[in-house]
Amino acid sequence: MKYDQKPSFFYWASQSLIGHVVFFQIVASPLFFYFLADDYAEHVVSPARTISLVFLVSGLGLFVAIMGWYTVSKPMIDRRKRDN
């Protein structure tokens, strides 16, 4: 990256654990709307079910972000630093 360029959101998201969490929460949000639409089609929408979907989807996004950070991104960043 050139020094006169401002880092992008994707660069920040790929370089930090917090960036991973934010990115995967954004990616997981359409999953919430899909599950909500599916529940609406089956006529089982309720406040308790909607809140449980919010926790399910945010927990899934958090889990994927943490696993992706510690198993893929962090080792790649460490290897890149070690090679330079």
C-alpha positions as CSV (number, residue, x, y, z in Angstrom):
1,M,0.0,0.0,0.0
2,K,1.3,3.4,-0.8
3,Y,1.8,5.8,2.0
4,D,-0.3,8.6,0.5
5,Q,-3.4,6.4,0.2
6,K,-6.0,6.0,2.9
7,P,-6.4,2.4,4.0
8,S,-9.7,0.9,2.9
9,F,-12.3,-0.8,5.0
10,F,-11.3,-4.2,3.6
11,Y,-7.7,-3.6,4.4
12,W,-8.6,-2.8,8.0
13,A,-10.9,-5.7,8.3
14,S,-8.2,-8.1,7.1
15,Q,-5.6,-6.8,9.5
16,S,-7.4,-6.9,12.9
17,L,-9.7,-9.1,14.9
18,I,-12.1,-6.3,15.5
19,G,-12.2,-5.7,11.7
20,H,-13.0,-9.4,11.2
21,V,-15.8,-9.2,13.7
22,V,-17.3,-6.1,12.1
23,F,-17.0,-7.5,8.6
24,F,-18.6,-10.8,9.4
25,Q,-21.4,-9.2,11.3
26,I,-22.1,-7.2,8.2
27,V,-21.9,-10.3,6.1
28,A,-24.2,-12.2,8.5
29,S,-27.0,-9.6,8.5
30,P,-28.7,-10.9,5.3
31,L,-28.9,-14.3,7.0
32,F,-31.1,-12.7,9.7
33,F,-33.4,-11.3,7.1
34,Y,-33.6,-14.6,5.3
35,F,-34.5,-16.5,8.5
36,L,-37.0,-13.8,9.4
37,A,-38.7,-14.0,5.9
38,D,-38.7,-17.8,6.2
39,D,-40.4,-17.6,9.6
40,Y,-42.9,-15.1,8.2
41,A,-43.7,-17.5,5.3
42,E,-44.3,-20.3,7.9
43,H,-46.4,-18.0,10.1
44,V,-44.2,-18.5,13.2
45,V,-42.9,-15.0,13.7
46,S,-42.9,-13.9,17.3
47,P,-40.9,-11.4,19.3
48,A,-39.1,-14.1,21.2
49,R,-38.2,-15.9,18.0
50,T,-37.0,-12.7,16.4
51,I,-34.7,-12.0,19.3
52,S,-33.4,-15.5,19.3
53,L,-32.6,-15.1,15.5
54,V,-30.7,-11.9,16.3
55,F,-28.5,-13.7,18.9
56,L,-28.1,-16.8,16.6
57,V,-26.9,-14.8,13.6
58,S,-24.7,-12.5,15.6
59,G,-23.2,-15.4,17.5
60,L,-22.6,-17.2,14.2
61,G,-20.9,-14.1,12.7
62,L,-18.7,-13.8,15.8
63,F,-17.7,-17.4,15.8
64,V,-16.7,-17.3,12.1
65,A,-14.8,-14.1,12.6
66,I,-12.8,-15.5,15.5
67,M,-12.1,-18.8,13.8
68,G,-11.1,-17.1,10.6
69,W,-8.8,-14.7,12.4
70,Y,-6.9,-17.3,14.5
71,T,-6.8,-20.0,11.9
72,V,-6.2,-18.1,8.6
73,S,-5.5,-14.4,8.9
74,K,-3.2,-14.1,11.9
75,P,-0.9,-16.9,10.7
76,M,-0.7,-15.3,7.3
77,I,0.1,-11.9,8.7
78,D,2.7,-13.3,11.0
79,R,4.3,-15.2,8.1
80,R,4.3,-12.1,6.0
81,K,6.1,-10.1,8.8
82,R,8.6,-12.9,9.3
83,D,9.5,-13.1,5.6
84,N,10.1,-9.3,5.4
